[in-house]
Amino acid sequence: MKQIITMMSCIAIIVIGGIFEIKYLEKSSLFLKSDIEYIQNAVQNKNFEIANSQFETTYKSWQNIKSIWGIFINHEEIANIDEQIVTLKETLKQENEEESLLYAELIKKDIEYTIERQELRAENIL
């Protein structure tokens, strides 16, 4: 009987931990994507001063989120997002509207893809 209780407790901890992980990843990804969209809007309005300012705020948030995501997510995916964020920074400094919008969109897509891979679905399990 003790073994069954212990096993059920372990399964409950794993399931609850998984739910917490997915909820955290979803919330933090929405936060990041909204920051990136703000940067995109500033770039589209050709206001690179605001875009650069928002980028700095977004970058600091990403550094905090990245350390926690590293627990749950493949480090290659985090490195891809990191690389694109650095590239976005450079395109914003050069005030290159087209490339800034491209890299901002790529960052959002990579974030979405990363979260989709973590969700509990049959294709992710198999």
Contact map, one row per residue, 1 for C-alpha under 8 A:
111110000000000000000000000000000000000000000000000000000000000000000000000000000000000000000000000000000000000000000000000000
111111000000000000000000000000000000000000000000000000000000000000000000000000000000000000000000000000000000000000000000000000
111111100000000000000000000000000000000000000000000000000000000000000000000000000000000000000000000000000000000000000000000000
111111110000000000000000000000000000000000000000000000000000000000000000000000000000000000000000000000000000000000000000000000
111111111000000000000000000000000000000000000000000000000000000000000000000000000000000000000000000000000000000000000000000000
011111111100000000000000000000000000000000000000000000000000000000000000000000000000000000000000000000000000000000000000000000
001111111110000000000000000000000000000000000000000000000000000000000000000000000000000000000000000000000000000000000000000000
000111111111000000000000000000000000000000000000000000000000000000000000000000000000000000000000000000000000000000000000000000
000011111111100000000000000000000000000000000000000000000000000000000000000000000000000000000000000000000000000000000000000000
000001111111110000000000000000000000000000000000000000000000000000000000000000000000000000000000000000000000000000000000000000
000000111111111000000000000000000000000000000000000000000000000000000000000000000000000000000000000000000000000000000000000000
000000011111111100000000000000000000000000000000000000000000000000000000000000000000000000000000000000000000000000000000000000
000000001111111110000000000000000000000000000000000000000000000000000000000000000000000000000000000000000000000000000000000000
000000000111111111000000000000000000000000000000000000000000000000000000000000000000000000000000000000000000000000000000000000
000000000011111111100000000000000000000000000000000000000000000000000000000000000000000000000000000000000000000000000000000000
000000000001111111110000000000000000000000000000000000000000000000000000000000000000000000000000000000000000000000000000000000
000000000000111111111000000000000000000000000000000000000000000000000000000000000000000000000000000000000000000000000000000000
000000000000011111111100000000000000000000000000000000000000000000000000000000000000000000000000000000000000000000000000000000
000000000000001111111110000000000000000000000000000000000000000000000000000000000000000000000000000000000000000000000000000000
000000000000000111111111000000000000000000000000000000000000000000000000000000000000000000000000000000000000000000000000000000
000000000000000011111111100000000000000000000000000000000000000000000001000000000000000000000000000000000000000000000000000000
000000000000000001111111110000000000000000000000000000000000000000000000000000000000000000000000000000000000000000100110000000
000000000000000000111111111000000000000000000000000000000000000000000000000000000000000000000000000000000000000000000000000000
000000000000000000011111111100000000000000000000000000000000000000000000000000000000000000000000000000000000000000000000000000
000000000000000000001111111110000000000000000000000000000000000000001000000000000000000000000000000000000000000000100000000000
000000000000000000000111111111000000000000000000000000000000000000000000000000000000000000000000000000000000000000100000000000
000000000000000000000011111111100000000000000000000000000000000000000000000000000000000000000000000000000000000000000000000000
000000000000000000000001111111110000000000000000000000000000000010000000000000000000000000000000000000000000000000000000000000
000000000000000000000000111111111000000000000000000000000000000000000000000000000000000000000000000000000000001100100000000000
000000000000000000000000011111111100000000000000000000000000000000000000000000000000000000000000000000000000000000000000000000
000000000000000000000000001111111110000000000000000000000000000000000000000000000000000000000000000000000000000000000000000000
000000000000000000000000000111111111000000000000000000000100110000000000000000000000000000000000000000000000000000000000000000
000000000000000000000000000011111111100000000000000000000000000000000000000000000000000000000000000000000001001000000000000000
000000000000000000000000000001111111110000000000000000000000000000000000000000000000000000000000000000000000000000000000000000
000000000000000000000000000000111111111000000000000001100100000000000000000000000000000000000000000000000000000000000000000000
000000000000000000000000000000011111111100000000000000100100000000000000000000000000000000000000000000010011000000000000000000
000000000000000000000000000000001111111110000000000000000000000000000000000000000000000000000000000000010000000000000000000000
000000000000000000000000000000000111111111000000001001000000000000000000000000000000000000000000000000000000000000000000000000
000000000000000000000000000000000011111111100000011101100000000000000000000000000000000000000000000000010000000000000000000000
000000000000000000000000000000000001111111110000001000000000000000000000000000000000000000000000000110010000000000000000000000
000000000000000000000000000000000000111111111000000000000000000000000000000000000000000000000000000000000000000000000000000000
000000000000000000000000000000000000011111111111011000000000000000000000000000000000000000000000000000000000000000000000000000
000000000000000000000000000000000000001111111111001000000000000000000000000000000000000000000000100110000000000000000000000000
000000000000000000000000000000000000000111111110000000000000000000000000000000000000000000000000100010000000000000000000000000
000000000000000000000000000000000000000011111110000000000000000000000000000000000000000000000000000000000000000000000000000000
000000000000000000000000000000000000000001111111000000000000000000000000000000000000000000000000100000000000000000000000000000
000000000000000000000000000000000000000001111111111000000000000000000000000000000000000000000000000000000000000000000000000000
000000000000000000000000000000000000000001100111111100000000000000000000000000000000000000011010000000000000000000000000000000
000000000000000000000000000000000000000000000011111110000000000000000000000000000000000000000000000000000000000000000000000000
000000000000000000000000000000000000001001000011111111000000000000000000000000000000000000000000000000000000000000000000000000
000000000000000000000000000000000000011101100011111111100000000000000000000000000000000000010000000000000000000000000000000000
000000000000000000000000000000000000001000000001111111110000000000000000000000000000000010011000000000000000000000000000000000
000000000000000000000000000000000000000000000000111111111000000000000000000000000000000000000000000000000000000000000000000000
000000000000000000000000000000000010011000000000011111111100000000000000000000000000000000000000000000000000000000000000000000
000000000000000000000000000000000011001000000000001111111110000000000000000000000000000010000000000000000000000000000000000000
000000000000000000000000000000000000000000000000000111111111000000000000000000000000000000000000000000000000000000000000000000
000000000000000000000000000000000000000000000000000011111111100000000000000000000000000000000000000000000000000000000000000000
000000000000000000000000000000010011000000000000000001111111110000000000000000000000000000000000000000000000000000000000000000
000000000000000000000000000000000000000000000000000000111111111000000000000000000000100000000000000000000000000000000000000000
000000000000000000000000000000000000000000000000000000011111111100000000000000000000000000000000000000000000000000000000000000
000000000000000000000000000000010000000000000000000000001111111110000000000000000000000000000000000000000000000000000000000000
000000000000000000000000000000010000000000000000000000000111111111000000000000000000000000000000000000000000000000000000000000
000000000000000000000000000000000000000000000000000000000011111111100000000000000000000000000000000000000000000000000000000000
000000000000000000000000000000000000000000000000000000000001111111110000000000000000000000000000000000000000000000000000000000
000000000000000000000000000100000000000000000000000000000000111111111000000000000000000000000000000000000000000000000000000000
000000000000000000000000000000000000000000000000000000000000011111111100000001000000000000000000000000000000000000000000000000
000000000000000000000000000000000000000000000000000000000000001111111110000000000000000000000000000000000000000000000000000000
000000000000000000000000000000000000000000000000000000000000000111111111000000000000000000000000000000000000000000000000000000
000000000000000000000000100000000000000000000000000000000000000011111111100001000000000000000000000000000000000000000000000000
000000000000000000000000000000000000000000000000000000000000000001111111111001000000000000000000000000000000000000000000000000
000000000000000000000000000000000000000000000000000000000000000000111111100000000000000000000000000000000000000000000000000000
000000000000000000001000000000000000000000000000000000000000000000011111110000000000000000000000000000000000000000000000000000
000000000000000000000000000000000000000000000000000000000000000000001111111011000000000000000000000000000000000001000100000000
000000000000000000000000000000000000000000000000000000000000000000000101111111000000000000000000000000000000000000000000000000
000000000000000000000000000000000000000000000000000000000000000000000100111111100000000000000000000000000000000000000000000000
000000000000000000000000000000000000000000000000000000000000000000000000011111110000000000000000000000000000000000000000000000
000000000000000000000000000000000000000000000000000000000000000000000000111111111000000000000000000000000000010001000000000000
000000000000000000000000000000000000000000000000000000000000000001001100111111111100000000000000000000000000000000000000000000
000000000000000000000000000000000000000000000000000000000000000000000000001111111110000000000000000000000000000000000000000000
000000000000000000000000000000000000000000000000000000000000000000000000000111111111000000000000000000000000010000000000000000
000000000000000000000000000000000000000000000000000000000000000000000000000011111111100000000000000000000010011000000000000000
000000000000000000000000000000000000000000000000000000000000000000000000000001111111110000000000000000000000000000000000000000
000000000000000000000000000000000000000000000000000000000000000000000000000000111111111000000000000000000000000000000000000000
000000000000000000000000000000000000000000000000000000000000000000000000000000011111111100000000000000100110000000000000000000
000000000000000000000000000000000000000000000000000000000010000000000000000000001111111110000000000000110010000000000000000000
000000000000000000000000000000000000000000000000000000000000000000000000000000000111111111000000000000000000000000000000000000
000000000000000000000000000000000000000000000000000000000000000000000000000000000011111111100000000000100000000000000000000000
000000000000000000000000000000000000000000000000000000000000000000000000000000000001111111110000001100110000000000000000000000
000000000000000000000000000000000000000000000000000100100000000000000000000000000000111111111000000000000000000000000000000000
000000000000000000000000000000000000000000000000000000000000000000000000000000000000011111111100000000000000000000000000000000
000000000000000000000000000000000000000000000000000000000000000000000000000000000000001111111111101100000000000000000000000000
000000000000000000000000000000000000000000000001001100000000000000000000000000000000000111111111100100000000000000000000000000
000000000000000000000000000000000000000000000001000100000000000000000000000000000000000011111111000000000000000000000000000000
000000000000000000000000000000000000000000000000000000000000000000000000000000000000000001111111000000000000000000000000000000
000000000000000000000000000000000000000000000001000000000000000000000000000000000000000000111111100100000000000000000000000000
000000000000000000000000000000000000000000000000000000000000000000000000000000000000000000111111111100000000000000000000000000
000000000000000000000000000000000000000000110100000000000000000000000000000000000000000000110011111110000000000000000000000000
000000000000000000000000000000000000000000000000000000000000000000000000000000000000000000000001111111000000000000000000000000
000000000000000000000000000000000000000000000000000000000000000000000000000000000000000100100001111111100000000000000000000000
000000000000000000000000000000000000000100100000000000000000000000000000000000000000000100110011111111110000000000000000000000
000000000000000000000000000000000000000100110000000000000000000000000000000000000000000000000000111111111000000000000000000000
000000000000000000000000000000000000000000000000000000000000000000000000000000000000000000000000011111111100000000000000000000
000000000000000000000000000000000000000000000000000000000000000000000000000000000001101100000000001111111110000000000000000000
000000000000000000000000000000000001101100000000000000000000000000000000000000000000100100000000000111111111000000000000000000
000000000000000000000000000000000000000000000000000000000000000000000000000000000000000000000000000011111111100000000000000000
000000000000000000000000000000000000000000000000000000000000000000000000000000000001000000000000000001111111110000000000000000
000000000000000000000000000000000001000000000000000000000000000000000000000000001001100000000000000000111111111000000000000000
000000000000000000000000000000001001000000000000000000000000000000000000000000000000000000000000000000011111111100000000000000
000000000000000000000000000000000000000000000000000000000000000000000000000000000000000000000000000000001111111110000000000000
000000000000000000000000000000000000000000000000000000000000000000000000000010011000000000000000000000000111111111000000000000
000000000000000000000000000010001000000000000000000000000000000000000000000000001000000000000000000000000011111111100000000000
000000000000000000000000000010000000000000000000000000000000000000000000000000000000000000000000000000000001111111110000000000
000000000000000000000000000000000000000000000000000000000000000000000000000000000000000000000000000000000000111111111000000000
000000000000000000000000000000000000000000000000000000000000000000000000100010000000000000000000000000000000011111111100000000
000000000000000000000100110010000000000000000000000000000000000000000000000000000000000000000000000000000000001111111110000000
000000000000000000000000000000000000000000000000000000000000000000000000000000000000000000000000000000000000000111111110000000
000000000000000000000000000000000000000000000000000000000000000000000000000000000000000000000000000000000000000011111110000100
000000000000000000000100000000000000000000000000000000000000000000000000100000000000000000000000000000000000000001111111000100
000000000000000000000100000000000000000000000000000000000000000000000000000000000000000000000000000000000000000000111111100100
000000000000000000000000000000000000000000000000000000000000000000000000000000000000000000000000000000000000000000000111110110
000000000000000000000000000000000000000000000000000000000000000000000000000000000000000000000000000000000000000000000011111110
000000000000000000000000000000000000000000000000000000000000000000000000000000000000000000000000000000000000000000000001111111
000000000000000000000000000000000000000000000000000000000000000000000000000000000000000000000000000000000000000000000000111111
000000000000000000000000000000000000000000000000000000000000000000000000000000000000000000000000000000000000000000001111111111
000000000000000000000000000000000000000000000000000000000000000000000000000000000000000000000000000000000000000000000001111111
000000000000000000000000000000000000000000000000000000000000000000000000000000000000000000000000000000000000000000000000011111
